């Protein structure tokens, strides 16, 4: 299993002190799974797109 190290800002660390013990591993697992599901869905939508890089460049330069 991979290991992830997270640095938490001081203001959030202070809030952790007021919260009952939480299974942070479960929260992180759920959050990562939700984000991966969202990215898979986005990838699926983009794969069906007929927009080309040329079309994208044209809309970027015209501002539409």
Order of alpha helices (4+ residues) and beta strands (2+ residues): alpha-alpha-alpha
